[in-house]
């Protein structure tokens, strides 16, 4: 990507299918390592790295590793970086342990301990900055005490000395041009710099409540613009579930915004951003919502459009694997906004891309 910025190297933890990674690199960082324990997620990253002819993740090593068994020295070796060269460590430990959609077991869920592995890597590498991402539910686990403990641990080293200045907030991705109402918590940490300001919203979120100076929300209709009819082999992951006659009849009679009592998913309104993509549980795959015009659930590709993944980004696996990868991801466009803000205010890069430039770099032509 041609720009006038310096080279800034990054390491990705809990990479998943690459949502954060796409946005981070679209903003201008160069990711040198992506690591995740999930087999299909790593295969997705490898597949897309091999296909993208110098676009994304071209310098990244893809490592399928358990972070709990991944020493920091090996992380640095696999990234080909020294501690002094690491400008950014980013990632979000699996969100299911803290999600409001789960059973709210919080730190009693074994995955909750992965928070502390993230902290370990930050403390041992001491990158110039970090981005921590997670679901809104983390704010209220144990009446907010877990989140305060997390911030305290992230900003200090093991001796308790303060090393990072933090900025954090709960974001609605629809306010940043993503065609989806999706809440995410972001924590920025920066060294040798005061806490950076948070990104300014670019879009209002309710179509019937415009705000002066902001763009209108990006809708489901816009997200689906130009997609061929499903099923289709023209574009990857654009084959959906086969429904029986009873389900089809039920879906036919649903209005926009109505929730199906059996599947607990909603009929999308074409004139609004989508509801949050549903991930599913460990025992079952995720679900797309119901298409606004057709009596079927949306395909993984339609869900990927809602999440702002480029059409060229293919997801591996069969049946529910692609939709789970899509649903677990951070929308790449939102990730780009977050990363560009860090480059501008944390690293003094005045040429960090704006919203329109990020849309172009990610190949989201239907949003241009």
Secondary structure by P-SEA (a helix, b strand, c coil): ccccccccccccccccccaaaaaaaaacccccbbbbccaaaaaaaaaaaacccccccccbbbbbcccccccaaaaaaaaccccccccbbbbbcccccccccccccccccccccaaaaaaaaaaaacccbbbbbbcccccccccaaaaaaaaaaaaccccccccbbbbbbbbcccccccccbbbbbbbbbbccccccccccccccccccccccccccccccccccccccccccccccccbbbbbcaaaaaaaaaccccccccccccccccccccccccccccccbbbbbcccccccccccaaaaaaaaccccccccccccaaaaaaaaacccaaaaaaaaaaaaaccccccccccaaaaaaaacccccc
